[in-house]
Amino acid sequence: MKVVITGGTGFIGQRLAQALLEKGGLTAPSGSQEPIDELLLFDVAAPSQRPAWADERVKIRSGDISDPAQVRALVDRDDISVFHLASVVSGGGEKDFDLAMRVNLTGGLNVFEACRARASLPRVVFASSIAVFGGAGMAPVVGDHAKQTPETTYGTTKAICELLVNDYTRKGFFDGRAARLPTVIVRPGKPNAAASSFVSGLFREPLNGEVCRIPVSEDTVMPVLGYRSIVGGFIALHEADSAALGDDRAVSLPSFTVTVRDMIDALQRVAKDRKLGEIVFEPDPFIQQICDGWPKDASYERATKLGLPRDASLEAIVKNYIEDYL
């Protein structure tokens, strides 16, 4: 079978690709486990060098996800699964509404329509976000059945695509699942345009001996989850029995609800024998406002029942990052 990962050359896309290569196969539209013979990574730009981990099964293609012809060309087999990760992130979406709509909404529709056109029932895993929640009426703890009133363009496009995944599945166009992600930590490399980018920077920069500038207050609360569990959650959700998901295909991944202070303390406990770079608070009202509009706590009963993974602790996430990247 073939697997397509949109946003596939990004951090999570590449981690997911490696995990799928190691796993070797997935449940195909036939309902049986089939080996992965092609793994296509699609993104707006190709990496300058082919990843060292990529074997002969891996193909890399760059292009525009808002172009329906390009997306249809990706989904060119009936024995296929798609992990749709491509997205303009939160801060970027707030600064460029048209780009967010073109990539997140039109791009999502293009992926869904390409899968609908196949003469099979492909499994589609969509990367959503807890940013689908927000508003004055948001509950102190949001769960899988909380009302969605997002306060960012990013969250709005994710909520719309969640509903489309439900409806395309209801109509029998494909077998969809949406993984509702908390903030992913710890991302290596450079900061991105996500409003939550500072959360990975809080760990990454001090561990590299660099100064980290935090744009929010230390009592800012955020649900987070490590990248190993994010990747494991994508795969487990893909493999979940369709009947167990029912008519609501969106599942909130397990998370840890922590403050910025909690994260700093965990870093200092794990890296007590390292010389860490300085952490400096430099308030940014734009970032603080976005973060304040996100959920402060999340429940994840459905994910637990489905067997989706969760890290042992916040400290374990930091240790994983050190092991994998330092």
Beta strands, then each sheet from edge to edge (+ up, - down):
strand 1: 2-6
strand 2: 25-27
strand 3: 33-35
strand 4: 38-43
strand 5: 58-62
strand 6: 80-84
strand 7: 123-129
strand 8: 175-181
strand 9: 183-185
strand 10: 212-214
strand 11: 221-226
strand 12: 250-252
strand 13: 256-259
strand 14: 279-281
sheet 1: 5+ 4+ 1+ 6+ 7+ 8+ 12+
sheet 2: 2+ 3-
sheet 3: 9+ 11+ 13-
sheet 4: 10+ 14+
end
